[in-house]
Amino acid sequence: MSTLPVFRWHLAPDGYATRRQLRARDLRPGGQDVAAQLERPRRRGRPPLVAYLYRVDLAKPVRPMTPGRWRAHDAMMRARRTCPECRRDAGYVIPTSLGSCVTCTYPEEQCAA
């Protein structure tokens, strides 16, 4: 098993990128293994923050959204906006901390207004 090259934060050579950096260039790792890692040291004996790097030359273009993918995405977002109590589209993604829309969670505050 070979060990990964480790670079300090902001000191990675050209040709490497994180997943987010690849996505900003409309690329994806494309099945390649992690090529290197960045480490950002932290204080008080805490372990360093780690970011994995991929080779840009081996990255592949992002797959385009097909009509089927758009339908699946719309259905997923609709499910996240639908209140499980009143079954209405809230118009926003319902917070998991509430579990239902604001109107169902705080009914007494809606009547006072």
C-alpha positions in Angstrom: 0.0 0.0 0.0 1.5 3.3 -1.0 1.0 6.4 1.1 -0.5 9.6 -0.3 1.6 12.7 -0.7 0.7 15.3 1.9 0.8 19.0 1.3 0.3 21.9 3.7 -2.7 24.1 3.4 -2.5 26.4 0.3 0.7 24.8 -0.9 -0.6 22.1 -3.2 1.2 22.1 -6.7 -0.7 22.8 -9.9 -2.6 19.9 -11.3 -4.4 18.9 -8.1 -7.9 20.0 -7.1 -10.5 19.2 -4.5 -14.0 17.9 -5.5 -15.4 21.5 -5.1 -12.6 22.9 -7.2 -13.2 20.3 -9.9 -16.9 21.1 -9.8 -16.2 24.8 -10.3 -14.4 23.8 -13.5 -17.4 21.5 -14.5 -15.3 18.4 -13.9 -15.7 15.4 -11.6 -13.1 12.9 -10.3 -14.4 10.2 -12.7 -13.6 7.2 -10.6 -10.0 8.0 -9.9 -8.6 7.4 -6.5 -7.5 10.2 -4.2 -4.1 11.4 -5.5 -2.9 13.5 -2.5 -4.2 15.3 0.6 -3.9 18.7 2.1 -3.5 19.1 5.8 -4.4 22.3 7.8 -2.8 22.2 11.2 -5.0 23.2 14.2 -4.2 24.2 17.8 -4.3 22.5 21.1 -3.4 19.0 19.9 -6.4 18.6 17.7 -5.9 16.5 14.5 -5.4 18.5 11.3 -8.2 19.2 8.9 -7.8 17.1 5.8 -8.9 17.8 2.2 -8.5 15.1 -0.5 -7.0 16.1 -3.9 -7.6 14.6 -7.3 -5.6 14.9 -10.5 -7.1 17.5 -12.8 -5.7 15.8 -16.0 -7.6 12.5 -15.1 -10.9 14.3 -14.3 -13.9 13.9 -16.5 -16.6 16.4 -17.5 -19.7 16.6 -15.4 -22.5 14.5 -16.8 -25.3 16.7 -18.2 -28.8 16.8 -16.6 -31.2 14.7 -18.6 -35.0 15.2 -18.6 -35.3 12.2 -16.3 -32.7 13.6 -13.8 -34.6 16.9 -13.8 -37.9 15.1 -13.0 -36.2 13.1 -10.2 -34.7 16.3 -8.8 -38.1 18.1 -9.0 -39.8 15.2 -7.2 -37.1 15.2 -4.5 -37.4 18.9 -3.9 -41.2 18.7 -3.9 -41.0 16.0 -1.2 -38.7 18.2 1.0 -41.2 21.2 0.7 -44.4 19.1 1.5 -45.5 19.3 5.1 -46.2 15.8 6.5 -49.1 17.2 8.7 -51.1 19.4 6.4 -49.8 17.9 3.1 -49.4 21.4 1.5 -46.4 22.7 -0.4 -44.8 25.1 2.1 -42.9 27.0 -0.6 -39.6 26.3 1.2 -37.6 23.3 2.3 -39.1 22.3 5.7 -36.3 22.3 8.4 -35.7 18.9 9.9 -35.5 20.5 13.3 -39.2 21.4 13.0 -40.4 18.3 11.1 -43.4 20.3 9.7 -44.1 23.7 8.2 -44.0 26.8 10.4 -47.8 27.1 10.3 -48.3 23.6 11.7 -45.5 23.9 14.2 -46.5 27.3 15.7 -50.3 27.5 15.0 -50.9 30.0 17.9 -48.6 32.6 16.5 -50.3 32.5 13.1 -53.7 33.3 14.7 -52.3 36.3 16.7 -51.1 38.2 13.7 
